[in-house]
Amino acid sequence: MDSSSLRAGRSRGDGVARRMSVIRPAGCVLATALLLVACGGGPAQRSPAPPQTAPTTAPPVPAPLPSAAPTGTRGTVPGVPMTDKEIEVKRRTENPSLITGVRYAGHPGFDRVVVDLKGAVPGYSVRWVDGFVQDGSGKAIAVNGGAYLQITLTPANAHTEAGDPTWGEERVYSAGLTNVRHVVATGDFEAVVGIGLALSRRAGFRAFVQSAPDRLVVDVAH
């Protein structure tokens, strides 16, 4: 083999080598691309985020309302009165109080008599008597009962300045309650007002004052 043949062979061999050297990178690129496709190439698809729901919170529980305040009374005693002891309360007022009415009603276990007043509650007493007499004249007042309670208020009036009665136009009022049979106007004389309670029987009682408006309350057990 001559030198020209050797050169030609070398040249052909070199060309093949050069072509292969060019093909190898392309094959690598193709293999890499195929590998990427096989492995899930291409832009990644982001899974949608789960829908967000508003946080569930329990509705606020309102605070309990404060208990109602008791009415403004003085000396109120709950339950049925037990004692039959007489009562006397002394009070000083500038002017005589005016009796504007006397009310009565039955309650579970006792009957209630309310003396309505214009002005401050004056001094008062509640005591047992053998019967009722008219103040001033001392004349007996005929009324049936098994026991008698006398309520006296002073200084107080049951008439206007013109002399018209504000309570007590009638002498005897029929109450018809369990124990209180009659309410009696026993007098309105010299700033002393008398109110009698004719009872079916002697029983425990109590007396106390309430305000707004001012009034005297007498409870008598059945």
PLY file of the C-alpha trace (Angstrom):
ply
format ascii 1.0
element vertex 222
property float x
property float y
property float z
element edge 221
property int vertex1
property int vertex2
end_header
0.00 0.00 0.00
1.43 3.31 -0.95
1.46 6.44 1.01
-1.44 7.96 -0.96
-3.63 5.04 -0.09
-2.74 5.43 3.51
-3.61 9.09 3.40
-6.90 8.35 1.68
-7.79 5.70 4.22
-6.90 8.00 7.05
-9.02 10.68 5.53
-12.04 8.39 5.25
-11.53 7.15 8.73
-11.26 10.67 10.00
-14.51 11.62 8.26
-16.37 8.75 9.83
-14.97 9.66 13.17
-16.01 13.25 12.67
-19.53 12.22 11.60
-19.88 9.96 14.59
-18.63 12.64 16.87
-21.41 14.85 15.53
-24.08 12.14 15.80
-23.25 11.24 19.38
-24.30 14.57 20.85
-27.52 14.57 18.83
-28.29 11.07 20.09
-27.65 12.16 23.62
-29.93 15.13 23.19
-32.66 12.91 21.74
-32.25 10.36 24.50
-32.41 13.11 27.09
-35.56 14.52 25.53
-37.17 11.07 25.44
-36.21 10.56 29.07
-37.81 13.84 30.06
-41.00 12.95 28.21
-41.08 9.50 29.78
-40.60 11.06 33.20
-43.49 13.44 32.70
-41.65 16.23 31.03
-43.24 19.43 29.97
-44.71 22.10 32.18
-45.90 20.72 35.53
-49.65 20.83 36.07
-50.46 22.26 39.51
-53.36 20.49 41.16
-56.15 22.90 42.09
-56.21 23.93 45.74
-59.19 22.62 47.72
-61.95 25.18 48.11
-61.63 27.17 51.29
-64.62 27.24 53.60
-65.29 29.89 56.14
-64.39 28.78 59.65
-67.43 27.54 61.50
-67.71 29.28 64.82
-70.57 28.89 67.24
-72.74 32.01 67.54
-72.03 34.00 70.67
-74.19 33.00 73.62
-75.83 36.07 75.15
-75.04 36.69 78.77
-77.93 35.96 81.15
-80.00 38.95 81.99
-79.55 40.26 85.50
-82.27 39.33 87.90
-84.93 41.91 88.42
-84.38 44.11 91.40
-86.95 43.81 94.21
-89.51 46.57 94.55
-88.67 49.37 96.90
-90.55 48.39 100.02
-89.67 48.83 103.62
-90.42 46.25 106.27
-91.92 43.72 103.86
-92.26 40.29 105.48
-92.91 37.33 103.13
-95.22 34.47 103.98
-98.17 34.35 106.33
-98.11 36.59 109.43
-97.79 34.51 112.59
-97.86 36.89 115.56
-100.90 38.70 116.96
-98.79 41.15 118.96
-100.02 44.75 118.83
-97.98 47.30 116.88
-97.25 50.99 117.54
-94.94 53.16 115.40
-94.37 56.84 116.21
-93.52 59.26 113.40
-93.23 63.01 113.14
-94.43 64.83 110.02
-94.69 68.56 109.30
-98.29 68.37 108.13
-101.01 65.78 108.62
-101.05 63.12 105.90
-104.18 62.77 103.78
-105.97 59.42 103.55
-107.03 59.07 99.91
-108.45 55.55 100.01
-108.53 52.14 101.68
-108.24 48.98 99.55
-108.47 45.30 100.47
-107.95 41.96 98.72
-107.36 38.30 99.49
-103.99 36.58 99.05
-102.88 32.97 99.61
-102.82 32.58 103.39
-103.75 36.16 104.34
-105.97 39.18 103.60
-104.38 42.54 102.82
-105.66 46.02 103.66
-103.86 49.02 102.10
-104.26 52.60 103.33
-103.33 55.01 100.51
-101.79 58.30 101.60
-100.89 61.68 100.16
-97.80 62.77 102.00
-95.46 60.89 104.29
-96.73 57.95 106.30
-97.61 59.25 109.78
-97.39 57.39 113.05
-99.69 54.38 113.30
-100.84 51.64 115.64
-102.67 48.32 115.19
-104.29 46.87 118.31
-107.03 44.52 119.44
-110.27 46.04 120.72
-113.56 44.65 122.01
-115.55 46.62 119.42
-115.54 49.85 117.45
-116.68 53.26 118.65
-116.99 56.50 116.73
-114.17 58.93 117.54
-115.35 62.13 119.14
-118.78 60.92 120.17
-117.79 57.54 121.60
-120.91 55.99 120.07
-120.66 52.24 119.41
-120.58 51.10 115.80
-122.66 47.98 115.24
-120.77 45.44 113.11
-120.56 41.67 113.41
-117.22 39.94 113.86
-115.38 37.34 115.86
-112.43 39.67 116.55
-111.64 43.35 115.98
-108.46 45.13 114.92
-108.24 48.91 115.28
-105.85 50.84 112.98
-105.08 54.41 114.05
-103.03 56.98 112.06
-101.85 60.35 113.43
-101.33 63.08 112.38
-103.66 62.40 109.47
-106.93 63.55 107.94
-109.56 61.88 105.77
-111.13 65.11 104.50
-110.19 68.16 102.42
-109.78 71.69 103.79
-113.36 72.31 102.68
-114.51 69.40 104.85
-115.31 66.96 102.04
-114.38 63.37 102.90
-111.55 61.77 100.92
-112.46 58.37 102.37
-115.15 57.09 104.73
-118.33 58.40 103.10
-119.84 55.14 104.34
-119.35 53.94 107.88
-119.06 50.20 107.15
-117.65 48.58 104.00
-118.28 44.88 103.35
-114.96 43.24 102.42
-116.15 39.63 102.26
-112.63 38.17 102.49
-111.57 34.94 104.18
-110.89 36.62 107.54
-111.54 40.34 107.01
-115.34 40.65 106.93
-115.77 44.42 107.14
-113.66 47.59 106.95
-115.03 50.34 109.21
-114.42 54.10 109.21
-114.23 54.70 112.95
-113.22 58.35 112.93
-111.62 61.44 111.42
-111.22 63.86 114.28
-108.44 66.26 115.35
-105.81 64.81 112.97
-106.56 61.26 114.07
-108.00 58.77 111.55
-109.38 55.42 112.69
-109.95 52.33 110.53
-111.44 49.15 111.98
-111.15 45.59 110.67
-113.95 43.22 111.70
-112.51 39.69 111.45
-113.97 36.22 111.44
-111.43 35.17 114.07
-108.36 36.41 115.88
-105.20 35.66 113.89
-101.66 36.78 113.30
-101.08 40.09 111.52
-98.33 42.45 110.44
-98.08 46.12 109.41
-95.44 47.77 107.23
-94.89 50.75 104.95
-94.51 50.86 101.17
-93.40 53.82 99.08
-94.02 55.37 95.64
-96.72 56.13 96.54
-96.59 56.04 100.33
-99.05 53.65 101.94
-99.59 51.58 105.05
-100.16 47.85 104.58
-101.79 45.54 107.11
-101.86 41.77 106.45
-104.13 39.48 108.49
-103.71 35.69 108.40
-106.66 33.53 107.39
0 1
1 2
2 3
3 4
4 5
5 6
6 7
7 8
8 9
9 10
10 11
11 12
12 13
13 14
14 15
15 16
16 17
17 18
18 19
19 20
20 21
21 22
22 23
23 24
24 25
25 26
26 27
27 28
28 29
29 30
30 31
31 32
32 33
33 34
34 35
35 36
36 37
37 38
38 39
39 40
40 41
41 42
42 43
43 44
44 45
45 46
46 47
47 48
48 49
49 50
50 51
51 52
52 53
53 54
54 55
55 56
56 57
57 58
58 59
59 60
60 61
61 62
62 63
63 64
64 65
65 66
66 67
67 68
68 69
69 70
70 71
71 72
72 73
73 74
74 75
75 76
76 77
77 78
78 79
79 80
80 81
81 82
82 83
83 84
84 85
85 86
86 87
87 88
88 89
89 90
90 91
91 92
92 93
93 94
94 95
95 96
96 97
97 98
98 99
99 100
100 101
101 102
102 103
103 104
104 105
105 106
106 107
107 108
108 109
109 110
110 111
111 112
112 113
113 114
114 115
115 116
116 117
117 118
118 119
119 120
120 121
121 122
122 123
123 124
124 125
125 126
126 127
127 128
128 129
129 130
130 131
131 132
132 133
133 134
134 135
135 136
136 137
137 138
138 139
139 140
140 141
141 142
142 143
143 144
144 145
145 146
146 147
147 148
148 149
149 150
150 151
151 152
152 153
153 154
154 155
155 156
156 157
157 158
158 159
159 160
160 161
161 162
162 163
163 164
164 165
165 166
166 167
167 168
168 169
169 170
170 171
171 172
172 173
173 174
174 175
175 176
176 177
177 178
178 179
179 180
180 181
181 182
182 183
183 184
184 185
185 186
186 187
187 188
188 189
189 190
190 191
191 192
192 193
193 194
194 195
195 196
196 197
197 198
198 199
199 200
200 201
201 202
202 203
203 204
204 205
205 206
206 207
207 208
208 209
209 210
210 211
211 212
212 213
213 214
214 215
215 216
216 217
217 218
218 219
219 220
220 221
